[in-house]
Amino acid sequence: MSVPAIDPFHAIAISALAHQLESQGRSVIHLEFGQPSTPAPKAAIERAHHVLDTDPMGYWESEALRQRIAAHYAQHYRVTVAPERIILTCGASAALVLAISSSFVPGQSVALARPGYVAYRNTLRALHVGVQEIPCGPETRFGLTAQAIKALDPAPAGVIVASPANPTGTILEPDTLRDIAELCNQRGMVLISDEIYHGLSYDKPARSMLEFAPEALVVNSFSKYFSMAPWRLGWLVVPEHMVDAARARMGNLFLPPSA
Ligand SMILES: Cc1ncc(COP(=O)(O)O)c(C=O)c1O
């Protein structure tokens, strides 16, 4: 088995170029990252100032934050998530690594939409997991459907869904989420739902996959809705039986999340 070659995250090079041009006085409109245009919440900034000024800091994991995120699932989606099932991570990117490395063995493959967030396929490949991209066009608003996943041969070991999606912004309808959840349940496929763009929708709120698939792995982060991308803080919700495996990976690969 050889070391997998993966593409660079091209947005990083494009961003460096954009900043270089900006430093030369050129006017640049940044579209290269899903970068919030607002600052982090005032209360978070004030709290960070206070902690930096008064606390020696150290490796950190906040039980209070896990409880608050669990309460968010209850209030917002009406689903029960025990705080123990929430693993705080260094952003959604690390959550994705935990989700994939806790779910698949090398040689298995995972289905995802194309167009889609490039790091899904690159992270899967880096972890020796195969990628089954499903071309999605305007007829499905560039989104995955259960039908398209069902048609894959060989059947994938898992599926990554994002709603709202990057780069399309497509929100999957509740019926589509339900159909995908049912298919994954029937066929024993691991379902990973990236919900990082929740809260950023215009006409209707996005639904969590946990409403349809209590066993789904849900990736989320403070990077987008809370405009805290450089704070590198996110989380992964895992089913009860995966808590130890995912926590072991978080501890060994990353230690605790950013303080
Ligand atoms: C769909 C999607 N998932 C995950 C990430 C990674 O986010 P984080 O900053 O929380 O690692 C991004 C970042 O742009 C994204 O667009």
The ligand as a Tripos MOL2 file, in Angstrom:
@<TRIPOS>MOLECULE
LIG
   16    16     1     0     0
SMALL
NO_CHARGES

@<TRIPOS>ATOM
      1 C1        -18.5270   22.3480    4.5850 C.3       1 LIG1
      2 C2        -17.3830   22.6330    5.4900 C.ar      1 LIG1
      3 N1        -17.0820   21.7370    6.4430 N.ar      1 LIG1
      4 C3        -16.0420   21.9390    7.2740 C.ar      1 LIG1
      5 C4        -15.2570   23.0690    7.1800 C.ar      1 LIG1
      6 C5        -14.1090   23.2400    8.1360 C.3       1 LIG1
      7 O1        -14.4480   24.1020    9.1710 O.3       1 LIG1
      8 P1        -13.6080   24.3550   10.4990 P.3       1 LIG1
      9 O2        -13.0850   25.7470   10.4060 O.co2     1 LIG1
     10 O3        -14.5860   24.2410   11.6220 O.co2     1 LIG1
     11 O4        -12.5420   23.3260   10.5810 O.co2     1 LIG1
     12 C6        -15.5500   24.0370    6.2140 C.ar      1 LIG1
     13 C7        -14.7260   25.2540    6.0850 C.2       1 LIG1
     14 O5        -14.8300   26.0360    5.1830 O.2       1 LIG1
     15 C8        -16.6420   23.8090    5.3430 C.ar      1 LIG1
     16 O6        -16.9760   24.6900    4.3990 O.3       1 LIG1
@<TRIPOS>BOND
     1     1     2 1
     2     2     3 ar
     3     2    15 ar
     4     3     4 ar
     5     4     5 ar
     6     5     6 1
     7     5    12 ar
     8     6     7 1
     9     7     8 1
    10     8     9 2
    11     8    10 1
    12     8    11 1
    13    12    13 1
    14    12    15 ar
    15    13    14 2
    16    15    16 1
@<TRIPOS>SUBSTRUCTURE
     1 LIG1         1 GROUP 0 **** ****
